[in-house]
Amino acid sequence: MTWDAERLSGPDGVDWRVPVSELENRRSRLSSALADSGIESALIDDPVELYYLTGGRQNGILLIGADGSGVSNTHWVRKSIIRAKFESGGDNAPGPIEPQPRMSGLADAIRAKGGTIAPALLAGKVPHDRWQFLSKKLSSLGESEDCTHILYKLREKKSDWELQMHRESGAINREMFAAVRDCGGLGKTELEMAAAADEVSRIAGFGGRIRMRRWPMDCDRVVIAAGRSGAIPSYFDSALGGLGASPISSLGAGHAKVEAGEPVIVDIVHLHRGYVSDCTRMFSAGPLSEEWMQRLSDMAEIKDSVVTSLGQGDYCSKAWEIGHNKAVEMGYAEHLMGMPPEQAVFLGHSVGLELDETPVVADRFDRELVVGGTMAIEPKALYEDGAIGTEDTYARTSDGMECLTMGDSWELMTEWDA
């Protein structure tokens, strides 16, 4: 049976595979990090980490040896091995791609690749029963360490190619806001407007899933909350939850309609080839009151203070302190990032292939956003009659902070005709 590999492409046949040079560099960085941690090898089977290191997420596992370990890097695949080879670069793939051995022979297969002790596993990501299963199969090699933190730390610093993916994601994010602007207005439901943004996202290549680390979090990529919808609490660990379409989908846009003179907060996430852009802007049918507009101005000032702090290399905890103290001085202690007892305690979260990466602008995150790090900064204020705020995604550069989403090119408030 034959199939057309050329169909595995982006729009108009564009090659959307991760460049082989990226995969080689990532594996090299992981090998160095393993050696620095005194770990002989790692066995990777989480879909996000597999994509990061192989360019795809086929059903398989990846063995990566530390520098100087003598362990041969090998991508073992159950299904589909032919697709895994194509997605990893075909004949230029950065290492052998082989059929996955039977799990009963996994330890022997690792020995054959030069392993002498059990490889480290992603204990912080894989389910407990998967960890137990793999540990049992590897028991003759000893006990496995946890290498989750190593992968997380490596992915905090984005390459130039990854930053370009974030920029392209941000450009599509803007088009989604334009769709909300053009279709929204008085009497429109939150879901109608979200559907217009969703269409843009899907046509541009969004794969249908936003990945998160923290269990059991899942996320809707278009959260629209009109008026009092902004005050509805939810399970989601953020300021804004929204109504959601139903109790099983209790996050995001719901069936409420836009009314005149109320704040409509629109929080959009898009993934371009896996890379997150996260942005928030305000809308209203007719003008908002001076009180609401002042709140929006205050949130923008708080955001600017956090961005400045991160750009000059302050610890994330320091940026939190600066932003939080400013909010308290302005009178938002009971409204910043929610209302008691359900306030979120952060002002920014790193993004990448997942929405909730590290570091976070929060107390006790005593380290900086590294140059090459990408973060969404999102101060919001919630009241019984609505929510207001702003958000953009940034990259830290050697010169400060680069906005990857809309920044000053899109007004904080867009007004529909009432």
C-alpha positions as CSV (number, residue, x, y, z in Angstrom):
1,M,0.0,0.0,0.0
2,T,1.4,3.4,-0.9
3,W,0.5,6.9,0.3
4,D,1.3,10.5,-0.6
5,A,3.8,11.9,1.8
6,E,3.6,15.3,0.1
7,R,0.1,15.7,1.7
8,L,1.9,16.0,5.0
9,S,2.4,19.7,4.6
10,G,1.2,23.1,5.5
11,P,-1.0,25.4,3.4
12,D,-0.2,25.3,-0.4
13,G,2.3,22.5,0.1
14,V,4.7,24.4,2.4
15,D,7.0,22.1,4.3
16,W,5.9,22.4,7.9
17,R,8.4,19.9,9.3
18,V,10.7,21.0,12.1
19,P,14.1,21.7,10.5
20,V,16.6,18.9,11.1
21,S,19.1,21.4,12.4
22,E,16.6,22.3,15.2
23,L,16.2,18.6,16.1
24,E,20.0,18.1,16.2
25,N,20.6,21.1,18.3
26,R,17.8,20.1,20.8
27,R,19.2,16.6,21.2
28,S,22.7,17.9,21.6
29,R,21.5,20.3,24.4
30,L,19.7,17.5,26.1
31,S,22.7,15.2,25.9
32,S,24.8,18.0,27.5
33,A,22.2,18.6,30.2
34,L,22.0,14.9,31.1
35,A,25.8,14.8,31.4
36,D,25.7,17.8,33.7
37,S,23.2,16.1,35.9
38,G,25.1,12.8,36.0
39,I,22.4,10.9,34.1
40,E,23.5,8.3,31.6
41,S,20.4,8.5,29.3
42,A,16.8,9.5,29.1
43,L,13.8,7.6,27.6
44,I,11.2,10.1,26.2
45,D,7.6,9.1,25.5
46,D,5.5,12.2,26.2
47,P,3.9,13.6,23.0
48,V,5.1,17.2,23.4
49,E,8.7,16.2,24.2
50,L,8.7,13.7,21.3
51,Y,7.6,16.5,19.0
52,Y,10.3,18.7,20.4
53,L,13.0,16.1,19.8
54,T,11.8,14.1,16.8
55,G,9.6,16.5,14.8
56,G,6.5,14.3,15.2
57,R,4.4,12.6,17.8
58,Q,4.1,9.1,16.5
59,N,3.5,6.2,18.9
60,G,7.0,5.4,20.2
61,I,9.9,6.2,22.5
62,L,13.2,8.1,22.1
63,L,16.4,7.1,23.8
64,I,18.9,10.0,24.2
65,G,22.3,9.3,25.7
66,A,24.3,11.8,27.7
67,D,27.5,13.3,26.3
68,G,30.3,10.7,26.7
69,S,27.9,8.0,27.8
70,G,28.4,5.7,24.8
71,V,24.6,5.4,24.5
72,S,23.4,5.6,20.9
73,N,20.4,7.9,20.3
74,T,17.6,5.9,18.9
75,H,14.0,6.6,18.0
76,W,11.9,3.5,18.5
77,V,8.4,3.6,16.8
78,R,5.4,1.4,17.1
79,K,3.2,3.3,14.7
80,S,3.7,4.8,12.2
81,I,7.4,4.2,11.6
82,I,7.2,5.4,8.0
83,R,5.5,8.6,9.0
84,A,8.0,9.1,11.9
85,K,10.9,8.9,9.4
86,F,9.3,11.5,7.1
87,E,8.5,13.9,10.0
88,S,12.0,13.6,11.4
89,G,13.6,14.7,8.1
90,G,13.6,11.5,5.9
91,D,17.1,10.5,4.9
92,N,18.5,13.5,6.9
93,A,16.8,12.5,10.2
94,P,19.1,13.1,13.2
95,G,19.6,9.5,14.2
96,P,18.2,6.0,13.5
97,I,14.5,5.3,13.5
98,E,13.7,1.7,14.2
99,P,10.7,-0.5,15.0
100,Q,10.1,-0.5,18.8
101,P,11.2,-3.6,20.5
102,R,8.8,-5.7,22.6
103,M,8.5,-4.1,26.0
104,S,9.7,-7.4,27.6
105,G,13.0,-6.9,25.7
106,L,13.3,-3.1,26.3
107,A,16.1,-3.4,28.9
108,D,18.1,-5.6,26.5
109,A,17.5,-3.2,23.6
110,I,18.9,-0.4,25.8
111,R,21.9,-2.5,26.7
112,A,22.5,-3.1,23.0
113,K,22.5,0.7,22.5
114,G,25.2,1.1,25.1
115,G,23.1,1.6,28.2
116,T,24.4,0.2,31.5
117,I,21.8,1.7,33.9
118,A,18.1,2.5,33.7
119,P,17.4,5.6,31.7
120,A,15.7,8.6,33.3
121,L,12.0,8.9,32.7
122,L,9.5,11.8,32.5
123,A,8.0,11.1,35.9
124,G,6.4,14.6,36.1
125,K,4.5,14.0,32.9
126,V,3.6,10.4,32.3
127,P,0.7,8.8,34.2
128,H,1.7,6.8,37.3
129,D,0.7,3.5,35.8
130,R,2.9,4.2,32.8
131,W,5.8,5.1,35.1
132,Q,5.3,1.8,37.0
133,F,5.0,-0.2,33.8
134,L,8.2,1.2,32.3
135,S,10.0,1.0,35.7
136,K,9.2,-2.7,35.9
137,K,10.4,-3.4,32.3
138,L,13.7,-1.6,33.1
139,S,14.1,-3.0,36.6
140,S,17.1,-5.2,35.6
141,L,18.9,-1.9,34.8
142,G,18.1,-0.4,38.2
143,E,15.9,2.5,39.3
144,S,15.1,5.3,36.9
145,E,15.5,9.0,37.8
146,D,13.2,11.8,36.9
147,C,14.3,14.0,34.0
148,T,11.2,16.1,33.6
149,H,12.8,19.2,35.0
150,I,15.7,18.9,32.5
151,L,13.3,19.0,29.5
152,Y,11.3,21.9,31.0
153,K,14.4,24.0,31.6
154,L,15.8,23.3,28.1
155,R,12.5,24.4,26.5
156,E,12.4,27.7,28.4
157,K,15.0,29.2,26.0
158,K,13.6,29.4,22.4
159,S,15.7,29.2,19.3
160,D,15.5,31.8,16.6
161,W,13.3,29.4,14.6
162,E,11.0,28.9,17.5
163,L,10.7,32.7,18.1
164,Q,9.7,33.0,14.5
165,M,7.0,30.4,15.0
166,H,5.7,32.5,18.0
167,R,5.7,35.6,15.8
168,E,3.7,33.8,13.1
169,S,1.3,32.6,15.7
170,G,0.8,36.1,16.9
171,A,0.0,37.3,13.4
172,I,-2.8,34.7,13.1
173,N,-4.0,35.7,16.6
174,R,-4.5,39.2,15.3
175,E,-6.6,37.9,12.5
176,M,-8.8,36.1,15.0
177,F,-9.4,39.4,16.8
178,A,-10.3,41.0,13.5
179,A,-12.9,38.3,13.0
180,V,-14.4,39.1,16.5
181,R,-14.4,42.8,15.6
182,D,-16.1,42.2,12.3
183,C,-18.8,39.8,13.4
184,G,-19.4,40.9,16.9
185,G,-21.7,43.5,18.4
186,L,-24.9,44.2,20.2
187,G,-27.0,41.0,20.6
188,K,-24.3,38.6,19.4
189,T,-23.6,35.6,21.6
190,E,-20.2,34.9,23.0
191,L,-20.2,31.6,21.1
192,E,-21.0,33.2,17.8
193,M,-18.0,35.5,18.1
194,A,-15.8,32.6,19.3
195,A,-16.9,30.6,16.3
196,A,-15.7,33.3,13.9
197,A,-12.3,33.4,15.6
198,D,-12.1,29.6,15.6
199,E,-12.7,29.5,11.9
200,V,-9.7,31.7,11.3
201,S,-7.5,29.6,13.6
202,R,-8.5,26.3,12.0
203,I,-8.0,27.6,8.4
204,A,-4.6,28.8,9.4
205,G,-3.6,25.3,10.6
206,F,-4.5,25.0,14.3
207,G,-4.6,21.4,15.1
208,G,-7.4,21.5,17.6
209,R,-5.6,21.0,20.9
210,I,-3.9,23.3,23.4
211,R,-1.5,21.4,25.6
212,M,-1.0,22.1,29.3
213,R,1.3,20.6,31.9
214,R,-0.8,21.0,35.0
215,W,-3.3,18.1,35.5
216,P,-6.3,18.2,35.1
217,M,-6.2,21.5,33.2
218,D,-7.5,21.9,29.7
219,C,-8.1,25.1,27.8
220,D,-10.5,26.7,25.3
221,R,-8.5,28.9,22.9
222,V,-11.2,31.6,22.7
223,V,-12.5,32.9,26.0
224,I,-15.1,35.6,25.5
225,A,-17.0,37.0,28.5
226,A,-19.6,39.6,28.0
227,G,-20.5,41.7,31.0
228,R,-21.4,39.6,34.0
229,S,-20.0,36.5,32.4
230,G,-16.6,37.9,33.4
231,A,-17.3,37.3,37.0
232,I,-18.3,33.6,36.7
233,P,-15.8,31.4,38.5
234,S,-14.3,28.3,36.9
235,Y,-11.9,25.5,37.5
236,F,-9.3,27.2,35.3
237,D,-6.2,28.5,37.1
238,S,-6.4,32.0,35.8
239,A,-8.3,35.2,36.3
240,L,-10.9,34.6,33.6
241,G,-12.9,31.5,33.1
242,G,-16.1,32.5,31.3
243,L,-19.4,30.7,31.1
244,G,-18.4,27.8,28.8
245,A,-20.8,26.1,26.5
246,S,-22.0,23.5,29.0
247,P,-21.0,22.0,32.4
248,I,-18.6,19.6,30.8
249,S,-17.1,22.5,28.8
250,S,-17.2,25.1,31.6
251,L,-14.5,27.4,30.2
252,G,-14.6,30.0,27.4
253,A,-17.5,31.5,25.5
254,G,-21.1,30.7,26.4
255,H,-24.6,31.6,25.4
256,A,-24.8,35.1,26.9
257,K,-25.4,38.0,24.5
258,V,-23.6,41.3,24.3
259,E,-25.5,44.2,25.9
260,A,-24.9,47.9,25.4
261,G,-22.3,49.7,27.5
262,E,-20.8,46.6,29.1
263,P,-17.2,45.3,28.9
264,V,-16.6,42.3,26.6
265,I,-13.3,40.7,27.3
266,V,-11.7,38.5,24.6
267,D,-8.8,36.3,25.5
268,I,-7.5,34.3,22.5
269,V,-4.9,31.6,22.3
270,H,-3.6,30.3,18.9
271,L,-1.0,27.6,18.2
272,H,1.0,27.9,15.0
273,R,2.9,24.6,14.3
274,G,2.5,24.0,18.1
275,Y,3.7,27.4,19.3
276,V,1.5,29.5,21.6
277,S,0.4,33.1,21.2
278,D,-1.8,34.5,24.0
279,C,-3.5,37.9,23.7
280,T,-6.4,39.8,25.4
281,R,-8.3,42.9,24.2
282,M,-11.5,44.6,25.2
283,F,-14.7,45.3,23.2
284,S,-18.0,47.0,23.9
285,A,-21.2,47.8,22.1
286,G,-21.2,51.6,22.5
287,P,-18.9,53.4,24.9
288,L,-17.8,52.1,28.3
289,S,-18.1,54.3,31.4
290,E,-15.1,56.4,32.5
291,E,-14.7,54.0,35.5
292,W,-14.3,51.0,33.3
293,M,-11.9,52.9,31.0
294,Q,-9.8,53.9,34.0
295,R,-9.6,50.3,35.1
296,L,-8.3,49.3,31.7
297,S,-5.7,52.1,31.7
298,D,-4.6,50.9,35.1
299,M,-4.2,47.3,34.0
300,A,-2.1,48.5,31.0
301,E,0.1,50.4,33.4
302,I,0.6,47.3,35.6
303,K,1.4,45.2,32.5
304,D,4.0,47.8,31.4
305,S,5.7,47.7,34.8
306,V,5.9,43.9,34.7
307,V,7.3,43.9,31.2
308,T,9.9,46.5,32.1
309,S,11.0,44.5,35.1
310,L,11.4,41.3,33.2
311,G,13.2,43.1,30.3
312,Q,15.9,44.4,32.7
313,G,16.6,40.9,34.1
314,D,14.7,41.1,37.4
315,Y,13.6,37.8,39.0
316,C,10.0,36.9,38.1
317,S,9.2,37.2,41.8
318,K,10.4,40.8,41.7
319,A,8.2,41.5,38.7
320,W,5.3,40.0,40.5
321,E,6.0,42.2,43.6
322,I,6.2,45.3,41.4
323,G,3.0,44.6,39.6
324,H,1.0,43.4,42.6
325,N,2.1,46.3,44.8
326,K,1.1,48.8,42.0
327,A,-2.3,47.1,41.8
328,V,-2.8,47.3,45.6
329,E,-1.9,51.0,45.6
330,M,-4.4,51.6,42.8
331,G,-7.1,49.8,44.8
332,Y,-7.3,46.5,43.1
333,A,-6.4,44.2,46.0
334,E,-9.8,42.5,46.0
335,H,-10.1,42.4,42.2
336,L,-6.7,41.7,40.6
337,M,-6.8,38.4,38.7
338,G,-10.2,37.5,40.2
339,M,-12.2,38.1,43.4
340,P,-11.7,36.4,46.7
341,P,-11.6,33.5,47.4
342,E,-10.8,32.6,43.8
343,Q,-8.0,35.0,42.8
344,A,-5.2,33.7,40.7
345,V,-1.8,34.6,42.1
346,F,0.3,35.3,39.0
347,L,0.6,38.1,36.4
348,G,2.3,36.2,33.6
349,H,3.0,32.7,32.5
350,S,5.6,31.4,30.1
351,V,4.5,29.8,26.8
352,G,5.9,27.6,24.2
353,L,4.6,24.2,23.0
354,E,2.5,24.3,26.2
355,L,0.4,27.1,27.6
356,D,1.6,26.9,31.2
357,E,5.4,26.7,31.0
358,T,7.9,28.1,33.4
359,P,8.9,30.5,34.8
360,V,5.8,32.4,36.1
361,V,5.4,35.9,37.3
362,A,4.5,34.9,40.8
363,D,5.8,34.9,44.3
364,R,8.8,32.7,45.0
365,F,9.8,32.3,41.3
366,D,13.3,33.6,42.2
367,R,14.8,33.5,38.7
368,E,14.7,35.6,35.6
369,L,13.0,35.1,32.3
370,V,16.0,34.0,30.3
371,V,17.0,35.7,27.0
372,G,15.0,33.7,24.5
373,G,12.2,33.1,27.0
374,T,8.6,33.7,26.0
375,M,5.9,34.9,28.3
376,A,2.3,36.1,28.3
377,I,1.7,39.1,30.6
378,E,-2.0,39.4,31.6
379,P,-3.2,41.7,34.4
380,K,-7.0,41.6,34.7
381,A,-9.5,43.0,37.1
382,L,-12.8,41.2,37.9
383,Y,-16.0,42.7,39.3
384,E,-19.5,41.4,39.7
385,D,-20.6,43.2,36.5
386,G,-17.7,42.3,34.3
387,A,-14.0,41.8,33.7
388,I,-11.4,44.0,32.1
389,G,-7.7,43.7,31.3
390,T,-5.1,43.3,28.6
391,E,-2.5,40.7,27.6
392,D,0.3,40.2,25.1
393,T,3.0,37.6,24.6
394,Y,6.6,38.7,24.7
395,A,10.1,37.3,24.1
396,R,13.0,38.5,26.2
397,T,15.9,39.6,23.9
398,S,19.3,41.1,24.7
399,D,17.7,44.5,24.2
400,G,14.6,44.0,26.4
401,M,11.2,42.6,25.6
402,E,9.8,42.0,22.1
403,C,6.1,41.9,21.7
404,L,5.1,38.8,19.7
405,T,1.4,39.5,19.5
406,M,-0.4,42.8,18.8
407,G,1.1,45.3,21.3
408,D,0.5,48.9,20.3
409,S,-0.8,48.0,16.9
410,W,-4.2,47.2,18.2
411,E,-6.1,49.5,20.6
412,L,-6.9,48.2,24.1
413,M,-10.6,48.9,23.5
414,T,-12.6,48.4,20.3
415,E,-16.1,49.8,20.2
416,W,-19.0,48.3,18.2
417,D,-22.0,50.4,17.2
418,A,-24.7,50.1,19.9
